[in-house]
């Protein structure tokens, strides 16, 4: 056996890479489990009916929800939304639930402009999915949200959106309270008062995440074999 000093730097580097690979594999397995749960929630057809902020906060993306409330006269048209190869708009309308909570309802996609997207102010019952707040892409400038009935926007900066809603609608509240949610409500495809709605489930399926996890674990095994070969050459060869 050769008496060579052990290359600790190489071993530390190997161990660091191995730990990262194993972590990535388990992370992919975790994501796969999340996608399974999302698919099960959507397929179950069970509608939650949250009555408090706490119940809303416990909901997750793609949970099916049924709520009662009224649409308000404030609409945001998100430009440059593509559906089936055609450019159009997502129509967001402010909505106040029966419990006094404000949120934005994505009523779907439209290719045409209209002078008015207003609805009656009567109490309605709607169903749909909980969605995350729309994430902006690359923007060349800051998006300002005006205190108007209808405005075209390229993205929805959450703080500015709710600041405008507070100025326009919450001043009418007798108790001057304005409770707003940090999620959007995707209107059910069968519901009235909407446009084209083809809500997509997450593109990355559970099976793909599992395949990526298998790749990470396989590479971890290969890395271990490489290290064993290195040790044999270092001490025996």
C-alpha positions as CSV (number, residue, x, y, z in Angstrom):
1,X,0.0,0.0,0.0
2,X,1.3,3.4,-0.9
3,X,1.8,6.0,1.8
4,X,0.3,9.0,0.2
5,X,-1.3,11.9,2.0
6,X,-5.1,11.8,1.5
7,X,-6.4,14.5,-0.8
8,X,-8.9,16.1,1.6
9,X,-9.8,18.9,-0.8
10,X,-10.9,16.5,-3.4
11,X,-12.9,14.5,-0.9
12,X,-14.7,17.6,0.4
13,X,-15.6,18.7,-3.1
14,X,-16.9,15.2,-3.8
15,X,-19.0,15.1,-0.6
16,X,-20.4,18.6,-1.4
17,X,-21.5,17.6,-4.9
18,X,-22.9,14.3,-3.6
19,X,-25.0,16.1,-1.0
20,X,-26.4,18.6,-3.5
21,X,-27.3,15.7,-5.9
22,X,-29.1,13.8,-3.1
23,X,-30.9,17.0,-2.0
24,X,-32.0,17.7,-5.6
25,X,-33.4,14.1,-5.9
26,X,-35.5,14.4,-2.7
27,X,-36.6,17.9,-3.8
28,X,-37.9,16.5,-7.0
29,X,-39.7,13.7,-5.1
30,X,-41.3,16.4,-2.9
31,X,-42.5,18.3,-6.0
32,X,-43.9,15.1,-7.4
33,X,-46.0,14.6,-4.3
34,X,-47.3,18.2,-4.5
35,X,-48.3,17.6,-8.2
36,X,-50.1,14.4,-7.2
37,X,-52.0,16.3,-4.5
38,X,-53.0,19.0,-6.9
39,X,-54.3,16.5,-9.4
40,X,-56.3,14.8,-6.7
41,X,-57.8,18.1,-5.4
42,X,-58.9,19.1,-8.9
43,X,-60.3,15.7,-9.7
44,X,-62.2,15.4,-6.4
45,X,-64.7,18.1,-7.3
46,X,-65.0,19.2,-3.7
47,X,-65.6,23.0,-3.3
48,X,-64.3,24.7,-0.2
49,X,-66.3,27.6,1.2
50,X,-64.0,29.8,3.2
51,X,-65.6,32.2,5.6
52,X,-62.6,33.8,7.3
53,X,-59.1,35.0,6.4
54,X,-57.7,32.1,8.3
55,X,-59.6,29.6,6.1
56,X,-58.5,31.5,3.0
57,X,-54.9,31.3,4.1
58,X,-55.1,27.5,4.6
59,X,-56.2,27.0,1.0
60,X,-53.6,26.1,-1.7
61,X,-53.3,26.7,-5.4
62,X,-55.8,24.8,-7.5
63,X,-58.1,24.3,-4.6
64,X,-61.7,24.5,-5.8
65,X,-63.7,27.2,-4.0
66,X,-67.3,28.4,-4.0
67,X,-68.0,31.9,-2.7
68,X,-70.9,34.4,-2.6
69,X,-70.5,38.1,-3.0
70,X,-70.7,41.0,-5.5
71,X,-68.6,42.1,-8.4
72,X,-67.4,45.7,-8.3
73,X,-66.9,48.3,-11.0
74,X,-63.1,48.0,-11.2
75,X,-61.4,46.0,-14.0
76,X,-57.9,45.3,-15.1
77,X,-57.1,44.0,-18.6
78,X,-53.8,42.2,-18.6
79,X,-52.4,42.7,-22.1
80,X,-50.3,40.3,-24.3
81,X,-52.0,37.0,-23.1
82,X,-51.7,34.3,-25.7
83,X,-54.4,31.6,-26.1
84,X,-54.3,29.1,-29.1
85,X,-51.8,31.3,-30.8
86,X,-53.9,34.5,-30.6
87,X,-53.0,37.6,-28.5
88,X,-55.7,38.9,-26.2
89,X,-56.4,40.0,-22.6
90,X,-57.1,38.4,-19.2
91,X,-60.0,40.3,-17.6
92,X,-59.6,40.8,-13.8
93,X,-62.6,42.2,-11.9
94,X,-62.7,43.1,-8.2
95,X,-65.0,41.0,-6.1
96,X,-66.2,41.4,-2.5
97,X,-67.2,38.2,-0.7
98,X,-70.2,38.1,1.6
99,X,-67.8,38.1,4.5
100,X,-66.3,41.4,3.4
101,X,-63.1,40.1,1.9
102,X,-61.8,41.6,-1.4
103,X,-60.1,39.6,-4.1
104,X,-59.6,39.7,-7.9
105,X,-61.5,37.3,-10.1
106,X,-59.8,36.3,-13.4
107,X,-62.9,36.0,-15.6
108,X,-60.9,34.5,-18.5
109,X,-59.4,35.5,-21.8
110,X,-60.8,37.7,-24.6
111,X,-59.4,38.8,-27.9
112,X,-61.7,41.9,-28.3
113,X,-61.9,45.1,-26.4
114,X,-65.2,46.3,-24.9
115,X,-66.4,49.7,-23.5
116,X,-67.7,48.1,-20.4
117,X,-67.0,44.9,-18.4
118,X,-69.4,45.8,-15.6
119,X,-71.8,43.3,-14.0
120,X,-74.8,43.8,-11.9
121,X,-74.2,44.5,-8.3
122,X,-76.5,41.8,-7.1
123,X,-75.4,39.0,-4.8
124,X,-74.0,36.1,-6.8
125,X,-72.6,32.6,-6.1
126,X,-69.5,31.7,-8.1
127,X,-67.1,28.7,-8.3
128,X,-63.5,28.5,-9.4
129,X,-59.9,27.7,-8.5
130,X,-57.5,29.4,-6.2
131,X,-54.6,30.8,-8.2
132,X,-51.3,32.4,-7.2
133,X,-50.8,36.1,-7.8
134,X,-49.8,36.6,-11.5
135,X,-46.0,36.7,-11.7
136,X,-44.6,39.5,-14.0
137,X,-42.2,38.6,-16.8
138,X,-39.4,40.9,-17.9
139,X,-40.7,44.5,-17.7
140,X,-39.1,47.6,-19.2
141,X,-40.7,50.0,-16.8
142,X,-42.9,50.4,-13.7
143,X,-46.6,49.6,-14.0
144,X,-48.8,52.3,-12.5
145,X,-52.3,51.4,-11.4
146,X,-54.8,54.2,-11.7
147,X,-58.0,54.9,-9.8
148,X,-60.2,54.1,-12.8
149,X,-63.0,51.7,-13.7
150,X,-61.0,50.0,-16.5
151,X,-57.3,50.0,-17.1
152,X,-55.0,48.1,-19.4
153,X,-51.9,46.7,-17.7
154,X,-48.9,44.5,-18.7
155,X,-48.6,43.0,-15.3
156,X,-50.2,43.3,-11.8
157,X,-48.0,44.8,-9.1
158,X,-49.8,43.6,-6.1
159,X,-49.2,46.5,-3.8
160,X,-50.2,49.1,-6.4
161,X,-53.2,47.1,-7.4
162,X,-54.6,47.0,-3.9
163,X,-53.7,50.5,-3.2
164,X,-55.8,51.6,-6.2
165,X,-58.6,49.3,-5.0
166,X,-58.4,50.7,-1.5
167,X,-58.7,54.3,-2.9
168,X,-61.6,53.5,-5.2
169,X,-63.7,51.0,-3.4
170,X,-62.8,50.8,0.3
171,X,-63.5,54.4,1.0
172,X,-67.1,53.4,0.6
173,X,-66.9,51.0,3.6
174,X,-68.7,52.3,6.6
175,X,-66.1,50.7,9.0
176,X,-63.3,51.9,6.8
177,X,-61.9,48.3,6.8
178,X,-60.4,46.8,3.6
179,X,-59.4,43.1,3.9
180,X,-57.7,41.9,0.7
181,X,-56.3,38.5,-0.3
182,X,-53.0,37.9,-2.0
183,X,-54.4,35.3,-4.3
184,X,-56.6,35.4,-7.4
185,X,-59.8,33.5,-8.2
186,X,-60.0,31.7,-11.5
187,X,-63.6,31.6,-12.5
188,X,-65.0,28.2,-13.3
189,X,-65.3,27.5,-17.1
190,X,-69.0,26.7,-16.7
191,X,-69.8,29.9,-14.7
192,X,-71.6,32.9,-16.1
193,X,-70.1,36.4,-16.5
194,X,-66.8,35.1,-17.9
195,X,-64.9,34.8,-21.1
196,X,-62.7,32.0,-22.5
197,X,-61.4,29.9,-19.6
198,X,-58.9,27.1,-20.3
199,X,-57.1,26.9,-17.0
200,X,-53.9,24.8,-17.2
201,X,-52.7,22.5,-14.5
202,X,-48.9,22.7,-13.7
203,X,-47.0,21.7,-16.9
204,X,-44.5,19.6,-15.0
205,X,-46.3,16.4,-14.0
206,X,-45.6,14.2,-11.1
207,X,-44.1,11.5,-13.4
208,X,-41.6,14.0,-14.8
209,X,-40.5,15.1,-11.3
210,X,-40.0,11.4,-10.4
211,X,-37.9,10.8,-13.6
212,X,-35.7,13.8,-12.7
213,X,-35.3,12.4,-9.1
214,X,-34.2,9.1,-10.6
215,X,-31.6,10.9,-12.7
216,X,-30.2,12.7,-9.7
217,X,-30.0,9.5,-7.6
218,X,-28.4,7.7,-10.5
219,X,-25.8,10.4,-10.9
220,X,-25.2,10.2,-7.1
221,X,-24.5,6.5,-7.4
222,X,-22.1,7.1,-10.3
223,X,-20.3,9.7,-8.3
224,X,-19.9,7.2,-5.5
225,X,-18.4,4.6,-7.9
226,X,-16.0,7.2,-9.2
227,X,-14.9,8.0,-5.7
228,X,-14.3,4.4,-4.9
229,X,-12.2,3.9,-8.0
230,X,-10.2,7.0,-7.0
231,X,-9.5,5.6,-3.6
232,X,-8.4,2.3,-5.0
233,X,-6.0,4.0,-7.3
234,X,-4.7,6.3,-4.6
235,X,-3.9,3.6,-2.1
236,X,-3.5,0.4,-4.1
237,X,-2.6,1.4,-7.6
